[in-house]
Amino acid sequence: CSRQTVLKKYFGSK
Amino acid sequence: MFEARLPQGQILKKLIEAVRELVTDANFECKPSGLSLQAMDSSHVSLVSLLMRADGFDPYQCDRNRTLGINLRTLASVLKCSSNDDIITIRAEDDGDSAILIFESPSSDRLSEFDLKLVDIDNEQLVIPDTQYDAVVRMPSAEFQRIVRDMQILGDSVTIACSKDGVKFSANGEIGSGSVRLKQSSAVDSEDDAVTVDLQQAVSLTFALRYLSLFSKAAPLSPTVTLSFSKDVPLLVEFRIADMGHLRFYLAPKIDE
């Protein structure tokens, strides 16, 4: 089973 | 005032068709250097990043930075009222609460004008760091679209493995499994038909096909697409827009639990 992660884990917020 | 006239109006039509299912509302950032847009899908798994440089428009006028919040479904419906060979102008008055779209036939004998109400969008902006990717695959965009469609027969996700030999897409589900392997092209008549793999190190990642399928709707924009991979980093899918910019999609990888 795999899980989609959110982009915020990789990219910082401005 | 902001005014951008796009002689190849169909570029805008193709762009909005490519992103309207992924993003509902988006802020168009208008600056003297050009037009840009960044928006995440509602589940925050993928990101759309658009750049259209000022020099791709003729003319382009932007006295001060403007943010135009536009509902993309509405914009897509309005753009359907234009013809493929129309010249499209986007205009916004400094104190206005609307964006004006003007469609001009090539002979200038038909002019239509639509006034779109702007919407307030609370848009979280992400900072995308410069990334040295492990593998960069360039292939015909129609081939990418076909593989994504074919893999969807089998399951919800696809594993993409890049090696020095080429790139392999594989999927498995309840009905069975399958794969498509593309070798690096040795000699092709046209560069647009080539498959190239620029490899720093072999990499294999798994992604949701639903999103790749939405990204592949941008295929009419460009004959080629570039896929950039690094371990534990979002996939970058890039379509170049003529000589004026790019449409990029980022997708977070699936992680094994």
Chai-1 contact restraints between the chains, C-beta under 6 A:
chainA,res_idxA,chainB,res_idxB,connection_type,confidence,min_distance_angstrom,max_distance_angstrom,comment,restraint_id
A,C1,B,E257,contact,1.0,0.0,6.0,A-B,restraint_1
A,S2,B,T206,contact,1.0,0.0,6.0,A-B,restraint_2
A,S2,B,K254,contact,1.0,0.0,6.0,A-B,restraint_3
A,S2,B,D256,contact,1.0,0.0,6.0,A-B,restraint_4
A,R3,B,I255,contact,1.0,0.0,6.0,A-B,restraint_5
A,R3,B,E257,contact,1.0,0.0,6.0,A-B,restraint_6
A,Q4,B,V45,contact,1.0,0.0,6.0,A-B,restraint_7
A,Q4,B,A208,contact,1.0,0.0,6.0,A-B,restraint_8
A,Q4,B,K254,contact,1.0,0.0,6.0,A-B,restraint_9
A,T5,B,A252,contact,1.0,0.0,6.0,A-B,restraint_10
A,T5,B,I255,contact,1.0,0.0,6.0,A-B,restraint_11
A,V6,B,H44,contact,1.0,0.0,6.0,A-B,restraint_12
A,L7,B,H44,contact,1.0,0.0,6.0,A-B,restraint_13
A,L7,B,L47,contact,1.0,0.0,6.0,A-B,restraint_14
A,L7,B,A252,contact,1.0,0.0,6.0,A-B,restraint_15
A,Y10,B,P234,contact,1.0,0.0,6.0,A-B,restraint_16
A,F11,B,L126,contact,1.0,0.0,6.0,A-B,restraint_17
A,F11,B,I128,contact,1.0,0.0,6.0,A-B,restraint_18
A,G12,B,V127,contact,1.0,0.0,6.0,A-B,restraint_19
A,K14,B,Q125,contact,1.0,0.0,6.0,A-B,restraint_20
A,K14,B,V127,contact,1.0,0.0,6.0,A-B,restraint_21
